[in-house]
Amino acid sequence: MNRLLLITTTALLAACTAPGSHDPLASTPAGTASVATRAPSAELAALFDEYDRAQLALSPTGKAYRSIVDEDYGSWNEMTDEAAARQQALNTATLARMQARFRPETLSPADRLSYELFESMVQRGSAAYEFRDSAFLFDQMNGLQSFVPSFLINIHRVTDRATAEAYVSRLQQSGELIDQALAMADKRDAAGMMPPRWVYPYVISDARNVTRGAPFDTGEDSPIFADLQQKINALDIPAPEKQRLIASGREALLQNLAPAYGRLIATMERQQARAPTDDGVWRLPRGGDYYAERLANYTTTDMTADQIHDLGLSEVARIHGEMGAIMQQVGFTGSLQDFFAHVRAEDRFYHTTREAYLAEVDAVLAPMEQALPRFFHTLPQSELVIKPVEAFREQSAGKAFYQRPSPDGSRPGTYYVNLYNLRDMLRPELEALAYHEGVPGHHLQLAVQTELGDVPAFRRFGGVTVYSEGWGLYSEELGKDMGFYQDPYSDFGRLGMDLWRAARLVVDTGLHHKRWSRERAMEWLSANTPNPPGDVQKAIERYIVYPGQATAYSIGKLKIMELRARSQAQLGERYDIRDFHDVVLLSGPVPLDVLERRVDAWIAGGGGPATRG
């Protein structure tokens, strides 16, 4: 989900807990063998339902992600400080009501888990709210310059005349939305909360890409105009109605969106002239405290920046050792850095067409899907599709990402892969990346989460980064346990992806805590990983504007691996990896301490299936 959606509505939910099933393991204390469950408290469920309705009322775009079509379908979220304050007030007021009315020890295990997760969500969200002005509103990964077109193209469904009118309405309101965000950006600019100078050309380029082509100028249709026409022309309505709707949309693009994007570009050009050249958030007011909050939020641990940095160095050394074994297997002579250079330089390690890359993704995911039942009891019902990142944002977007399916099944889970420069996409990494973003990674975990319909909505649709990204990275290694990566270079790619996430622990803390420059971080990453220069640059630039987020992957994966090893050692013949995966998945995303307690409780109970209510 785009970070922008969360700024004024569910800023908590990006850092929160998420769904789970009505699970008797929910929060059973370690050492308790009972798996008995009681019916969920109707009163607690009503409180969470009321909260969900209230927060959705603040978020028209949040409703669209959940395929809710109502009178707000043609509106955007409000992008103001006042809107953020209303969301925060809702969160804290609901928490106070819950704490005043319920005592955790009197609740069923499933309800006790929901209580604990809501409390944790609000606490992390309140810590984030204190530093809300430190987050960048416009950068190469997030901001209205890319959010508006990507939302309209990928999320706003047009199924009838009313939803087509809503599309046009959103175009008509785009100017007001962008002006609200620009006002906030100017306020943060005045307070010294600006991204580094190199960020601005990306934002400006993306904005110009959106307003390039018809109806803004001559040439092919712009991405939004093409999407508008395609969706409206597919409707079963009279041709004059289609023409009227398209004409209204064209007018809104010219009279509302285009001038607003012009103001956006002008503001970014003005800010660029005085933007800082230092990279880490240490330079921001209270930057050290802000980074500490980000690390706590993303990892759900109390690890310090120095501890995370040292863990990264240790993990990098371990993975380098395993890579040495691959070098011997393929008969390469020379240093590890020589092998990195060899992989970067060889044409055979890159695809020459986008079609070839996408075909290979399909080829590696097909046998994985067939193998899933041997390792999982619970599988997603939603379809998975693979798409290239759209042209208007591919130059600045990340390497790959996943968009979860809608709860009603109308939108599949989507694995987006960025094929802007095929020389940035090492072929040996393709298999691990497909497992991470597709199955058994994000699609399996997030689709199962979305399909758990018997838990509060804040759990079904929220998330905990260290859990979800830890699961994605764990899924890459799980592929090895499942018998994949038969090509040694593909196995080297798996190790390279693991190394990439371990290196993040080093460079993220290096940038934001140890005050490394962007150039120093890129040099370190190039020297210690096999990734091509373009991949390295994009990665470091991502870590700069997303402080702390990149540390979640390895920390989460290492905890899941630790808990799996503990389960195997203590349960012995009673251990079944499918049961272990259910214990992890059927709670939905949870902080790592909660995950550990759940697994320990399952071990103490003798293992076995984790049932859903």
C-alpha positions as CSV (number, residue, x, y, z in Angstrom):
1,M,0.0,0.0,0.0
2,N,1.3,3.5,-0.9
3,R,2.6,5.3,2.2
4,L,0.5,8.4,1.2
5,L,-2.7,6.6,1.9
6,L,-1.7,6.2,5.5
7,I,-0.6,9.8,6.2
8,T,-4.1,11.2,6.9
9,T,-6.1,8.2,7.7
10,T,-4.8,4.9,9.1
11,A,-1.2,6.0,9.8
12,L,-1.4,3.4,12.5
13,L,-2.3,0.6,10.2
14,A,1.0,0.7,8.3
15,A,2.7,-0.1,11.6
16,C,0.0,-2.1,13.2
17,T,-1.0,-5.6,13.7
18,A,-3.1,-7.4,11.3
19,P,-5.6,-10.2,10.8
20,G,-5.6,-13.5,12.1
21,S,-8.1,-16.2,12.4
22,H,-10.3,-16.8,15.4
23,D,-7.5,-18.8,16.7
24,P,-7.4,-20.6,20.1
25,L,-3.6,-20.1,20.2
26,A,-4.2,-16.3,20.0
27,S,-2.5,-15.2,23.1
28,T,-2.3,-18.3,25.3
29,P,0.6,-17.9,27.8
30,A,3.7,-20.0,27.2
31,G,3.4,-23.3,28.9
32,T,-0.4,-23.6,28.6
33,A,-1.5,-26.6,26.7
34,S,-5.2,-25.8,26.5
35,V,-6.6,-24.9,23.1
36,A,-10.2,-24.4,24.3
37,T,-11.8,-21.3,23.0
38,R,-14.9,-19.3,23.8
39,A,-17.2,-17.3,21.6
40,P,-15.8,-13.9,21.0
41,S,-17.1,-11.0,23.0
42,A,-19.9,-9.4,21.1
43,E,-19.2,-6.1,22.9
44,L,-15.5,-6.1,22.1
45,A,-16.3,-7.0,18.5
46,A,-18.8,-4.2,18.4
47,L,-16.2,-1.7,19.6
48,F,-13.8,-2.8,16.9
49,D,-16.5,-2.6,14.3
50,E,-17.4,0.9,15.4
51,Y,-13.7,1.8,15.2
52,D,-13.5,0.4,11.7
53,R,-16.5,2.4,10.5
54,A,-15.2,5.6,12.0
55,Q,-11.7,5.3,10.4
56,L,-13.2,4.3,7.0
57,A,-15.3,7.5,7.2
58,L,-12.0,9.4,7.3
59,S,-10.6,7.5,4.4
60,P,-12.4,7.3,1.0
61,T,-9.3,5.8,-0.6
62,G,-9.1,3.2,2.2
63,K,-12.6,2.2,1.3
64,A,-11.6,1.7,-2.3
65,Y,-8.7,-0.6,-1.4
66,R,-11.4,-2.7,0.3
67,S,-13.8,-2.5,-2.7
68,I,-16.3,-0.5,-0.7
69,V,-18.4,1.6,-3.1
70,D,-20.6,4.3,-1.5
71,E,-21.2,8.0,-1.6
72,D,-17.5,8.7,-0.9
73,Y,-16.2,6.7,-3.9
74,G,-15.5,9.9,-5.9
75,S,-13.5,11.5,-3.1
76,W,-9.9,11.6,-1.9
77,N,-8.6,11.6,1.7
78,E,-8.1,14.9,3.3
79,M,-4.4,15.8,3.3
80,T,-4.2,18.2,6.3
81,D,-2.7,18.2,9.8
82,E,-6.3,18.4,11.1
83,A,-7.2,15.2,9.4
84,A,-4.2,13.4,10.9
85,A,-5.2,14.8,14.3
86,R,-8.7,13.4,13.9
87,Q,-7.3,10.0,13.1
88,Q,-5.0,10.1,16.1
89,A,-7.9,11.2,18.4
90,L,-10.0,8.3,17.1
91,N,-7.2,5.8,17.9
92,T,-6.5,7.0,21.4
93,A,-10.2,7.4,22.3
94,T,-11.0,3.9,21.2
95,L,-8.0,2.5,23.1
96,A,-9.2,4.3,26.3
97,R,-12.7,2.9,25.9
98,M,-11.3,-0.6,25.4
99,Q,-9.0,-0.4,28.4
100,A,-11.8,1.0,30.6
101,R,-14.4,-1.6,29.7
102,F,-12.4,-4.9,29.3
103,R,-9.8,-6.7,31.4
104,P,-7.6,-9.0,29.2
105,E,-7.5,-11.8,31.7
106,T,-11.3,-12.2,31.4
107,L,-11.3,-12.5,27.6
108,S,-11.1,-15.6,25.4
109,P,-7.6,-16.2,24.0
110,A,-8.7,-14.9,20.6
111,D,-10.2,-11.7,22.1
112,R,-7.2,-11.3,24.3
113,L,-5.0,-11.3,21.3
114,S,-7.1,-8.7,19.6
115,Y,-7.0,-6.6,22.7
116,E,-3.2,-6.8,22.9
117,L,-2.7,-6.1,19.2
118,F,-5.0,-3.0,19.2
119,E,-3.2,-1.7,22.3
120,S,0.2,-2.3,20.6
121,M,-1.0,-0.7,17.4
122,V,-2.1,2.5,19.0
123,Q,1.0,2.8,21.1
124,R,3.3,2.5,18.1
125,G,1.0,4.8,16.1
126,S,1.2,7.4,18.9
127,A,4.9,7.3,18.9
128,A,4.9,7.7,15.1
129,Y,2.4,10.6,15.4
130,E,4.9,12.5,17.5
131,F,7.3,12.5,14.6
132,R,4.7,12.9,11.8
133,D,6.3,16.0,10.4
134,S,9.7,14.2,9.9
135,A,8.3,12.0,7.2
136,F,8.8,13.2,3.6
137,L,5.5,13.9,1.8
138,F,7.2,13.8,-1.7
139,D,10.0,11.5,-2.6
140,Q,10.9,9.1,-5.4
141,M,8.9,6.2,-3.8
142,N,5.9,8.0,-2.4
143,G,3.9,11.2,-3.0
144,L,0.9,12.4,-4.9
145,Q,2.9,12.7,-8.1
146,S,2.7,8.9,-8.5
147,F,-0.1,8.0,-6.0
148,V,-2.9,9.8,-8.0
149,P,-2.3,7.9,-11.3
150,S,-1.4,4.6,-9.7
151,F,-4.6,4.7,-7.5
152,L,-6.9,5.6,-10.4
153,I,-5.4,3.0,-12.7
154,N,-5.0,0.1,-10.2
155,I,-7.5,0.6,-7.5
156,H,-10.5,2.7,-8.7
157,R,-12.8,0.2,-10.4
158,V,-15.3,1.3,-13.0
159,T,-18.3,-1.1,-13.2
160,D,-21.2,1.2,-14.0
161,R,-22.1,4.8,-14.8
162,A,-21.9,5.8,-11.1
163,T,-18.4,4.5,-10.6
164,A,-17.4,6.2,-13.9
165,E,-18.8,9.5,-12.6
166,A,-16.7,8.9,-9.4
167,Y,-13.6,8.5,-11.5
168,V,-14.3,11.9,-13.1
169,S,-15.1,13.4,-9.7
170,R,-11.7,12.3,-8.4
171,L,-10.0,14.0,-11.3
172,Q,-12.0,17.1,-10.6
173,Q,-10.9,17.1,-7.0
174,S,-7.3,16.3,-7.7
175,G,-6.3,20.0,-7.7
176,E,-7.6,20.5,-4.1
177,L,-5.9,17.3,-3.0
178,I,-2.5,18.3,-4.4
179,D,-2.8,21.8,-3.0
180,Q,-3.4,20.4,0.5
181,A,-0.3,18.3,0.2
182,L,1.8,21.1,-1.1
183,A,0.7,23.3,1.8
184,M,1.9,20.6,4.2
185,A,5.1,20.2,2.2
186,D,5.8,24.0,2.4
187,K,5.2,23.9,6.2
188,R,7.7,21.1,6.6
189,D,10.1,22.8,4.3
190,A,10.0,25.9,6.6
191,A,10.7,23.6,9.6
192,G,13.7,22.0,8.0
193,M,12.0,18.7,7.2
194,M,13.1,18.3,3.6
195,P,14.3,15.3,1.7
196,P,17.9,15.5,0.2
197,R,18.3,17.5,-3.0
198,W,18.8,14.5,-5.3
199,V,15.2,13.4,-4.5
200,Y,13.6,16.3,-6.3
201,P,14.5,15.4,-9.9
202,Y,12.8,12.1,-9.5
203,V,9.6,13.7,-8.2
204,I,9.6,16.3,-10.9
205,S,10.2,13.7,-13.6
206,D,7.4,11.5,-12.4
207,A,5.0,14.5,-12.3
208,R,5.9,15.4,-15.9
209,N,5.4,11.8,-17.0
210,V,1.8,11.9,-15.7
211,T,1.0,15.0,-17.8
212,R,2.7,13.9,-21.0
213,G,0.6,12.9,-23.9
214,A,-3.1,13.4,-24.8
215,P,-5.0,15.4,-23.8
216,F,-2.2,17.5,-22.3
217,D,-0.2,17.6,-25.6
218,T,0.1,15.7,-28.9
219,G,1.1,12.1,-29.1
220,E,-0.2,8.9,-27.5
221,D,-2.8,9.1,-24.7
222,S,-1.4,9.8,-21.2
223,P,-1.6,6.9,-18.7
224,I,-4.7,8.3,-16.9
225,F,-6.6,9.3,-20.0
226,A,-5.9,5.9,-21.6
227,D,-7.2,4.2,-18.4
228,L,-10.3,6.4,-18.2
229,Q,-11.3,5.6,-21.8
230,Q,-10.6,1.9,-21.5
231,K,-12.7,1.6,-18.4
232,I,-15.6,3.6,-19.7
233,N,-15.6,2.0,-23.1
234,A,-15.9,-1.4,-21.5
235,L,-19.2,-0.4,-19.8
236,D,-22.6,-1.6,-21.1
237,I,-24.1,1.9,-21.5
238,P,-25.2,3.9,-24.5
239,A,-22.4,5.3,-26.7
240,P,-23.5,9.0,-26.1
241,E,-23.1,8.4,-22.3
242,K,-19.6,7.0,-22.8
243,Q,-18.7,10.0,-24.9
244,R,-20.1,12.4,-22.3
245,L,-18.2,10.7,-19.5
246,I,-14.9,10.7,-21.4
247,A,-15.4,14.3,-22.4
248,S,-16.0,15.2,-18.7
249,G,-12.8,13.3,-17.7
250,R,-10.8,15.0,-20.4
251,E,-12.0,18.4,-19.2
252,A,-11.1,17.5,-15.6
253,L,-7.6,16.5,-16.7
254,L,-7.0,19.8,-18.5
255,Q,-8.7,22.1,-16.0
256,N,-8.0,20.4,-12.6
257,L,-5.2,17.9,-12.7
258,A,-2.8,19.6,-15.2
259,P,-2.7,22.9,-13.4
260,A,-2.3,21.2,-10.1
261,Y,0.7,19.2,-11.4
262,G,2.1,22.4,-12.7
263,R,2.0,23.8,-9.2
264,L,3.5,20.6,-7.8
265,I,6.4,20.9,-10.2
266,A,6.9,24.5,-9.4
267,T,6.9,23.8,-5.7
268,M,9.4,21.0,-6.0
269,E,11.7,23.1,-8.2
270,R,11.6,25.9,-5.6
271,Q,12.3,23.5,-2.7
272,Q,15.1,21.8,-4.7
273,A,17.1,25.0,-4.9
274,R,17.4,25.1,-1.1
275,A,17.2,21.4,-0.2
276,P,20.0,19.9,2.0
277,T,22.8,17.7,0.6
278,D,23.2,15.5,3.7
279,D,21.3,12.2,3.4
280,G,20.5,10.7,6.8
281,V,17.6,11.7,9.1
282,W,20.2,12.6,11.8
283,R,20.2,16.0,10.2
284,L,16.5,16.6,11.0
285,P,15.3,18.3,14.2
286,R,15.3,15.4,16.8
287,G,16.6,13.2,14.1
288,G,18.2,10.7,16.5
289,D,15.0,10.3,18.4
290,Y,13.0,10.0,15.1
291,Y,15.3,7.2,13.9
292,A,15.1,5.3,17.2
293,E,11.3,5.5,16.9
294,R,11.4,4.2,13.3
295,L,13.6,1.2,14.3
296,A,11.3,0.3,17.2
297,N,8.3,0.7,14.9
298,Y,9.6,-1.4,12.1
299,T,11.3,-4.2,14.1
300,T,9.0,-4.3,17.2
301,T,12.2,-4.8,19.2
302,D,14.3,-2.6,21.5
303,M,17.4,-3.2,19.5
304,T,19.6,-0.1,19.2
305,A,21.1,1.2,15.9
306,D,24.5,-0.1,16.9
307,Q,23.2,-3.5,17.8
308,I,21.4,-3.7,14.4
309,H,24.6,-2.5,12.6
310,D,26.7,-5.2,14.3
311,L,24.1,-7.9,13.5
312,G,24.3,-6.9,9.9
313,L,28.0,-7.2,9.8
314,S,27.8,-10.6,11.4
315,E,25.2,-11.8,8.9
316,V,27.1,-10.5,5.9
317,A,30.2,-12.4,7.0
318,R,28.1,-15.6,7.4
319,I,26.5,-15.3,4.0
320,H,29.8,-14.5,2.3
321,G,31.1,-17.8,3.7
322,E,28.1,-19.7,2.1
323,M,28.7,-18.0,-1.2
324,G,32.3,-19.3,-1.2
325,A,30.9,-22.8,-1.3
326,I,28.9,-21.9,-4.5
327,M,32.0,-20.5,-6.1
328,Q,33.8,-23.8,-5.5
329,Q,30.7,-25.7,-6.9
330,V,30.8,-23.8,-10.2
331,G,34.6,-24.0,-10.4
332,F,35.3,-20.2,-10.2
333,T,38.8,-19.2,-9.1
334,G,39.4,-15.8,-7.5
335,S,38.1,-13.8,-4.7
336,L,34.4,-13.3,-3.7
337,Q,34.6,-9.8,-5.1
338,D,35.9,-11.2,-8.4
339,F,32.9,-13.6,-8.4
340,F,30.6,-10.6,-7.8
341,A,32.2,-8.8,-10.8
342,H,31.8,-11.9,-12.9
343,V,28.1,-12.2,-12.2
344,R,27.5,-8.5,-12.8
345,A,29.3,-8.5,-16.1
346,E,28.1,-11.8,-17.8
347,D,25.3,-11.2,-20.3
348,R,23.9,-14.6,-19.6
349,F,22.9,-13.4,-16.2
350,Y,20.4,-10.8,-17.6
351,H,17.3,-11.0,-19.7
352,T,17.2,-9.2,-23.0
353,T,13.4,-8.6,-23.1
354,R,10.7,-7.9,-20.6
355,E,8.6,-10.8,-22.0
356,A,11.4,-13.2,-21.3
357,Y,11.7,-12.0,-17.7
358,L,8.0,-12.4,-17.1
359,A,7.9,-15.8,-18.8
360,E,10.6,-17.0,-16.4
361,V,8.7,-15.7,-13.4
362,D,5.7,-17.8,-14.5
363,A,7.9,-20.8,-15.1
364,V,9.4,-20.7,-11.5
365,L,6.1,-20.0,-9.8
366,A,4.1,-22.8,-11.4
367,P,6.0,-25.7,-9.7
368,M,6.1,-23.8,-6.5
369,E,2.3,-23.5,-6.5
370,Q,2.1,-27.3,-7.0
371,A,4.4,-27.9,-4.1
372,L,2.7,-25.7,-1.5
373,P,0.2,-28.3,-0.1
374,R,3.2,-30.4,1.1
375,F,4.3,-27.5,3.3
376,F,1.0,-25.5,4.1
377,H,-2.4,-26.4,5.4
378,T,-3.8,-23.0,4.7
379,L,-3.5,-21.6,1.1
380,P,-4.8,-18.4,-0.5
381,Q,-8.0,-18.4,-2.5
382,S,-7.2,-15.1,-4.3
383,E,-5.5,-15.2,-7.7
384,L,-1.9,-13.9,-8.2
385,V,-1.0,-11.9,-11.2
386,I,2.4,-10.5,-12.3
387,K,2.6,-7.0,-13.8
388,P,5.4,-4.7,-14.9
389,V,5.5,-1.4,-13.0
390,E,3.7,1.2,-15.1
391,A,5.8,3.4,-17.4
392,F,5.0,6.7,-15.6
393,R,6.6,5.6,-12.4
394,E,9.1,2.8,-13.3
395,Q,12.1,5.1,-13.4
396,S,11.8,5.9,-9.7
397,A,9.8,3.0,-8.3
398,G,11.4,0.2,-6.4
399,K,12.6,-3.1,-7.7
400,A,9.5,-5.1,-6.9
401,F,6.5,-4.9,-4.6
402,Y,3.1,-6.5,-4.0
403,Q,-0.4,-5.2,-3.8
404,R,-2.8,-7.4,-1.7
405,P,-6.1,-8.6,-3.2
406,S,-9.4,-6.9,-2.3
407,P,-11.5,-8.8,0.3
408,D,-14.4,-9.3,-2.2
409,G,-12.2,-11.0,-4.7
410,S,-12.7,-8.4,-7.4
411,R,-9.0,-7.4,-7.5
412,P,-6.3,-10.1,-7.5
413,G,-3.1,-10.0,-5.6
414,T,-0.5,-8.4,-7.8
415,Y,3.3,-8.8,-7.9
416,Y,4.7,-5.7,-9.6
417,V,8.2,-6.1,-11.0
418,N,10.2,-3.1,-12.2
419,L,11.6,-3.8,-15.7
420,Y,12.7,-0.3,-16.5
421,N,16.3,-1.4,-16.8
422,L,16.8,-5.1,-17.3
423,R,20.5,-4.7,-16.4
424,D,19.4,-3.9,-12.9
425,M,17.6,-7.3,-12.6
426,L,20.0,-10.1,-12.1
427,R,18.6,-13.3,-13.5
428,P,20.1,-15.5,-10.7
429,E,17.9,-13.5,-8.2
430,L,14.6,-14.0,-10.2
431,E,13.6,-17.2,-8.4
432,A,14.1,-15.9,-4.9
433,L,12.4,-12.6,-5.7
434,A,9.4,-14.4,-7.2
435,Y,9.0,-16.5,-4.0
436,H,9.3,-13.4,-1.9
437,E,6.7,-11.4,-3.7
438,G,4.5,-14.2,-4.9
439,V,4.2,-17.6,-3.2
440,P,5.0,-18.7,-0.6
441,G,5.8,-15.1,0.3
442,H,3.7,-12.0,0.3
443,H,0.8,-13.3,-1.8
444,L,0.3,-16.3,0.4
445,Q,0.7,-14.4,3.7
446,L,-1.3,-11.3,2.7
447,A,-4.1,-13.1,0.8
448,V,-4.6,-15.6,3.7
449,Q,-4.6,-12.6,6.1
450,T,-7.2,-10.8,3.9
451,E,-9.3,-13.9,3.7
452,L,-9.5,-14.4,7.5
453,G,-13.0,-12.9,7.8
454,D,-13.6,-13.7,11.5
455,V,-11.3,-11.2,13.1
456,P,-11.5,-7.5,13.6
457,A,-10.9,-5.4,10.5
458,F,-7.9,-3.7,12.0
459,R,-6.2,-7.1,12.0
460,R,-7.4,-8.2,8.6
461,F,-6.2,-5.1,6.8
462,G,-3.3,-3.8,9.0
463,G,0.3,-5.0,9.1
464,V,3.5,-5.3,11.0
465,T,6.5,-4.7,8.8
466,V,8.9,-7.0,10.6
467,Y,6.4,-9.9,10.4
468,S,5.4,-9.5,6.8
469,E,8.8,-8.7,5.4
470,G,10.4,-11.3,7.7
471,W,7.9,-13.8,6.2
472,G,8.8,-12.7,2.7
473,L,12.6,-13.3,3.3
474,Y,11.9,-16.5,5.2
475,S,9.9,-17.7,2.1
476,E,13.0,-17.3,0.0
477,E,15.0,-19.7,2.2
478,L,11.9,-22.0,2.5
479,G,12.2,-22.5,-1.2
480,K,15.5,-24.2,-0.6
481,D,14.0,-26.5,1.9
482,M,11.3,-27.3,-0.6
483,G,13.8,-28.5,-3.1
484,F,14.1,-25.5,-5.5
485,Y,17.1,-23.5,-6.6
486,Q,18.5,-26.5,-8.5
487,D,20.8,-24.3,-10.6
488,P,23.8,-23.3,-8.4
489,Y,23.7,-19.8,-9.8
490,S,20.0,-19.5,-8.8
491,D,21.0,-20.7,-5.3
492,F,23.8,-18.0,-5.4
493,G,21.0,-15.6,-6.2
494,R,19.1,-16.7,-3.2
495,L,22.1,-16.1,-1.0
496,G,22.5,-12.8,-2.8
497,M,19.0,-11.8,-1.8
498,D,19.7,-12.8,1.8
499,L,22.9,-10.9,1.7
500,W,21.1,-7.9,0.3
501,R,18.8,-7.8,3.3
502,A,21.6,-8.4,5.8
503,A,23.5,-5.5,4.2
504,R,20.6,-3.3,4.8
505,L,21.1,-3.6,8.5
506,V,24.6,-2.1,7.9
507,V,23.8,0.7,5.4
508,D,20.5,1.8,6.9
509,T,22.1,2.4,10.3
510,G,25.2,3.7,8.6
511,L,23.2,6.4,6.8
512,H,20.9,7.4,9.6
513,H,22.9,6.8,12.7
514,K,26.6,6.8,11.7
515,R,26.1,9.7,9.3
516,W,27.3,7.9,6.2
517,S,26.9,9.8,2.9
518,R,24.8,8.3,0.1
519,E,28.1,7.7,-1.9
520,R,29.8,5.9,1.0
521,A,26.7,3.6,1.5
522,M,26.7,2.8,-2.2
523,E,30.4,2.0,-2.2
524,W,30.0,-0.3,0.8
525,L,27.0,-2.1,-0.8
526,S,28.8,-2.5,-4.1
527,A,31.9,-4.0,-2.4
528,N,29.9,-6.5,-0.4
529,T,27.1,-7.6,-2.7
530,P,26.9,-8.9,-6.3
531,N,24.2,-6.4,-7.3
532,P,24.6,-4.1,-10.3
533,P,25.3,-0.4,-9.9
534,G,21.8,0.8,-10.8
535,D,20.3,-1.7,-8.3
536,V,22.7,-0.4,-5.6
537,Q,21.9,3.2,-6.2
538,K,18.1,2.7,-6.1
539,A,18.4,0.7,-2.9
540,I,20.4,3.3,-1.1
541,E,18.1,6.0,-2.2
542,R,15.2,4.0,-1.0
543,Y,16.7,3.5,2.5
544,I,17.4,7.2,2.8
545,V,13.8,8.2,2.3
546,Y,12.4,5.2,4.2
547,P,14.5,5.3,7.4
548,G,14.5,2.0,9.4
549,Q,12.1,0.1,7.1
550,A,14.8,-1.9,5.5
551,T,16.0,-3.4,8.8
552,A,12.8,-5.3,9.3
553,Y,13.5,-8.0,6.7
554,S,16.5,-9.8,8.2
555,I,15.3,-9.3,11.8
556,G,11.9,-10.8,11.1
557,K,13.3,-13.7,9.1
558,L,15.9,-14.6,11.7
559,K,13.2,-14.7,14.4
560,I,11.0,-17.0,12.3
561,M,13.9,-19.3,11.6
562,E,14.8,-19.4,15.3
563,L,11.3,-20.3,16.2
564,R,11.1,-23.0,13.6
565,A,14.4,-24.6,14.8
566,R,13.1,-24.5,18.4
567,S,9.9,-26.2,17.3
568,Q,11.7,-28.9,15.5
569,A,14.1,-29.5,18.4
570,Q,11.5,-29.7,21.1
571,L,8.7,-31.4,19.3
572,G,10.8,-34.0,17.5
573,E,8.6,-36.5,15.6
574,R,5.5,-34.5,16.5
575,Y,6.7,-31.6,14.5
576,D,4.9,-30.9,11.2
577,I,6.0,-27.8,9.2
578,R,2.5,-27.3,8.0
579,D,1.3,-26.9,11.6
580,F,4.2,-24.5,12.3
581,H,3.2,-22.4,9.3
582,D,-0.4,-22.2,10.5
583,V,0.8,-21.1,13.9
584,V,2.6,-18.3,12.3
585,L,0.0,-17.4,9.6
586,L,-3.3,-17.8,11.4
587,S,-2.7,-14.9,13.8
588,G,-2.0,-12.5,11.0
589,P,0.9,-10.0,11.4
590,V,2.0,-9.7,15.1
591,P,5.0,-8.1,16.8
592,L,7.8,-10.5,17.3
593,D,7.4,-11.0,21.0
594,V,3.8,-12.0,20.4
595,L,4.8,-14.4,17.7
596,E,7.4,-16.0,20.0
597,R,4.8,-16.5,22.8
598,R,2.4,-18.1,20.4
599,V,5.0,-20.6,19.1
600,D,6.1,-21.4,22.6
601,A,2.5,-22.0,23.6
602,W,2.0,-24.3,20.7
603,I,5.2,-26.2,21.6
604,A,4.1,-26.5,25.2
605,G,0.8,-27.9,24.0
606,G,2.5,-30.7,22.1
607,G,2.2,-29.3,18.6
608,G,-0.5,-30.4,16.3
609,P,-3.0,-28.4,14.1
610,A,-3.7,-24.8,14.9
611,T,-7.4,-24.6,14.5
612,R,-9.4,-21.6,13.3
613,G,-12.7,-20.5,14.8
